[in-house]
């Protein structure tokens, strides 16, 4: 018997998919899902964490990181029934470790009566293991958090957290069935999850004379730059955000537009 439900926590509703066998190699393509609003930094950063014996979080310095990559555009959830167990997999944007844990806690509070809340996150660029976390939350070791994390690391999406909420249906799935159910829920949610591109930008100050102000204003409008502020005084100062991989090209263009008189200063990011 399939379950159906309505959630108002994120202002959205969803319905269940067709049930599938834990031994099936084919995941349903007709599963219904929903997408919630963009969460940004979800929840308080000092959110109380529920500790679990097998929760694992790792954080270390980045060696290199891409400046453009895909991230979740908003909260997204899918629901499946596997051998009478109900699985709700929710994915969201996690720009850092604190945001990931805050979202995990919020899902726990949304479904306080669930049997398990297994989770995994990659709080960095796609495929990066610099800031990751996972938890089986009481399921047999290695059957939930690890398969979920593997699916996230191979998704091509960065800064993402996934929580799989399970309501036990009375039938044991076995270690293989559990791994397929948890990883399959993440894969299914990723298939329909809205994405957006994250562009790493650096703050830059542009100081130009009045004869060049119109030319520089047009330049800012033409490029993928974000104008933060402009101050008119003896000279004109523009504060802009420029994609990190375009800094040197932007420096050259500004020098060309101002005939070498413009001042181009890359600000230090804190």
C-alpha positions in Angstrom: 0.0 0.0 0.0 1.5 3.3 -1.0 1.5 6.2 1.4 0.8 9.8 0.4 1.2 13.0 2.4 1.4 16.7 2.4 4.1 18.8 4.0 3.9 22.5 4.9 7.4 22.9 6.4 8.8 24.3 3.1 5.5 25.4 1.8 5.3 22.6 -0.8 3.6 19.2 -1.3 4.7 15.9 -2.8 3.3 12.5 -3.5 4.7 9.0 -3.4 6.3 7.1 -6.3 5.7 3.6 -7.3 7.2 1.0 -5.0 10.3 -0.8 -6.2 12.2 -3.9 -5.1 15.5 -3.4 -3.2 17.1 -5.8 -5.6 16.0 -4.0 -8.7 18.6 -2.4 -10.9 16.1 -0.1 -12.4 14.9 3.0 -10.6 11.5 4.3 -11.3 11.3 7.3 -13.6 7.7 8.3 -12.6 8.4 9.3 -9.0 6.8 12.5 -8.0 8.9 15.2 -6.2 8.7 18.8 -5.1 11.0 21.7 -4.9 11.0 24.2 -2.1 12.2 27.7 -1.8 15.8 28.7 -2.0 17.3 28.5 1.5 20.6 30.2 1.3 22.2 29.7 4.8 19.4 27.4 6.2 18.7 27.7 9.8 20.8 29.1 12.7 24.5 28.4 12.5 24.6 27.5 16.2 22.0 24.8 15.6 22.2 22.0 18.2 23.5 18.9 16.5 22.2 15.4 17.4 25.3 13.3 17.8 25.3 9.8 16.3 27.9 7.1 16.9 28.7 6.8 13.2 28.4 10.4 12.1 31.6 11.4 10.3 32.6 15.0 9.3 35.9 15.9 7.7 37.2 19.4 7.1 40.6 20.4 5.7 42.2 23.0 3.5 41.4 23.1 -0.2 44.3 22.5 -2.6 42.6 23.9 -5.7 38.9 24.7 -6.3 37.0 25.5 -9.5 35.6 29.1 -9.7 32.4 28.0 -11.5 30.2 25.0 -10.6 26.7 23.9 -10.2 24.9 24.0 -6.8 21.3 23.3 -5.7 19.0 26.2 -6.6 16.5 25.3 -3.8 15.3 22.5 -1.5 14.1 19.4 -3.4 12.5 16.2 -2.1 11.4 12.9 -3.5 9.6 10.0 -1.9 9.7 6.3 -2.5 8.3 3.2 -0.9 10.7 0.2 -0.9 9.3 -3.1 0.5 6.8 -1.1 2.7 9.5 1.2 4.1 8.9 4.9 3.2 12.0 6.9 2.2 11.9 10.7 1.9 15.1 12.1 0.4 15.6 15.8 0.8 18.5 17.7 -0.9 19.5 21.4 -0.4 22.3 23.9 -0.7 25.0 23.6 1.9 27.6 26.4 1.4 29.5 25.3 4.6 29.5 22.6 7.3 27.4 24.6 9.7 24.7 25.1 7.1 24.7 21.4 6.3 24.2 20.5 10.0 21.5 23.1 10.4 19.5 21.7 7.5 19.9 18.1 8.8 18.6 19.3 12.2 15.6 21.0 10.5 14.6 17.8 8.7 14.9 15.9 12.0 12.5 18.4 13.5 10.1 18.1 10.6 9.8 14.3 10.9 10.5 13.6 14.6 8.8 10.2 14.5 10.9 8.8 11.7 12.9 5.6 12.3 16.1 7.0 10.8 17.5 10.3 9.4 20.6 9.3 7.4 22.6 12.0 5.8 25.6 13.1 3.8 27.0 16.3 2.5 29.7 17.9 0.3 30.2 21.4 1.6 32.5 22.5 -1.2 33.1 22.2 -5.0 31.9 19.1 -6.9 33.8 15.9 -6.0 35.9 17.7 -3.3 36.4 15.7 -0.1 37.8 18.7 1.8 34.5 19.3 3.8 32.3 16.2 3.8 30.1 14.4 6.3 27.9 11.3 6.6 25.9 9.3 9.1 24.1 5.9 9.1 22.0 7.1 12.0 21.5 3.6 13.4 21.4 1.7 10.2 24.0 -1.1 9.7 27.5 0.4 9.3 28.2 1.6 5.8 24.7 1.0 4.4 23.4 4.6 4.3 25.8 7.5 4.8 28.6 6.1 2.6 26.4 5.2 -0.4 24.7 8.6 -0.1 28.0 10.4 0.0 29.3 8.5 -3.0 26.3 9.5 -5.0 26.8 13.2 -4.1 30.6 13.1 -4.9 29.8 11.7 -8.4 26.9 14.1 -9.1 28.8 17.0 -10.5 27.1 19.3 -8.0 28.8 21.1 -5.2 27.7 22.5 -1.8 25.0 20.0 -1.3 23.4 18.1 1.6 21.1 15.1 1.4 19.0 13.7 4.2 17.2 10.4 3.8 14.3 10.0 6.2 13.1 6.4 6.7 9.9 5.1 8.2 10.5 1.3 8.7 7.8 -0.8 7.1 8.4 -4.1 8.9 10.5 -5.8 6.2 14.3 -6.0 6.6 16.0 -5.0 3.3 19.4 -6.5 4.0 22.7 -4.5 3.7 22.6 -4.5 -0.1 19.0 -3.5 -0.2 19.6 -0.6 2.2 22.6 0.6 0.2 20.6 0.6 -3.0 17.6 2.3 -1.3 19.6 5.1 0.2 21.9 5.8 -2.8 18.9 5.4 -5.1 17.0 8.1 -3.3 19.9 10.5 -3.7 20.3 9.7 -7.4 16.5 10.1 -7.9 16.4 13.5 -6.2 19.4 14.7 -8.2 17.7 13.8 -11.5 15.0 16.5 -11.0 16.7 18.9 -8.6 16.8 22.5 -9.8 20.4 23.7 -10.3 22.1 27.1 -10.6 25.7 28.1 -11.4 27.9 29.4 -8.6 30.5 31.9 -9.8 33.4 32.7 -7.4 33.9 36.5 -7.5 36.5 38.8 -6.2 35.8 42.4 -5.0 37.6 44.9 -7.2 37.9 48.7 -6.9 38.0 50.7 -10.2 39.0 54.4 -9.9 38.6 56.5 -13.1 38.4 60.1 -14.2 35.2 61.7 -15.3 36.1 61.5 -19.0 36.1 57.7 -18.7 33.0 57.3 -16.5 30.5 56.5 -19.3 32.9 54.0 -20.9 33.5 52.2 -17.7 29.7 52.1 -16.8 29.0 50.5 -20.2 31.8 48.0 -19.5 30.4 47.0 -16.2 27.0 46.5 -17.9 28.4 44.5 -20.7 30.5 42.1 -18.6 29.4 39.5 -16.0 30.3 41.9 -13.3 28.2 43.0 -10.3 28.2 46.7 -9.4 28.2 47.0 -5.6 28.8 50.7 -5.2 29.9 53.9 -7.0 31.2 57.0 -5.3 31.6 60.3 -7.1 34.3 62.7 -5.8 37.4 64.1 -7.3 37.5 60.8 -9.3 34.8 58.1 -9.6 35.3 54.9 -7.7 33.3 51.7 -8.7 33.2 48.7 -6.4 32.4 45.6 -8.4 32.5 41.8 -8.1 34.3 40.1 -11.0 34.5 36.4 -11.7 37.8 35.1 -10.3 38.9 33.5 -13.6 38.4 36.9 -15.4 40.5 39.2 -13.1 43.5 39.5 -15.4 41.4 40.0 -18.5 39.3 42.6 -16.7 42.5 44.4 -15.7 43.5 44.5 -19.3 40.1 45.7 -20.6 39.9 48.5 -18.0 43.4 49.7 -18.9 42.4 49.7 -22.5 39.1 51.6 -21.9 40.8 54.3 -19.8 44.0 54.5 -21.9 46.0 53.3 -18.9 44.8 56.0 -16.5 42.3 53.8 -14.6 43.2 52.3 -11.2 42.4 48.6 -10.8 42.6 47.2 -7.3 41.7 43.6 -6.3 40.4 43.8 -2.7 41.4 41.3 0.0 38.4 39.0 0.8 37.9 38.2 4.5 
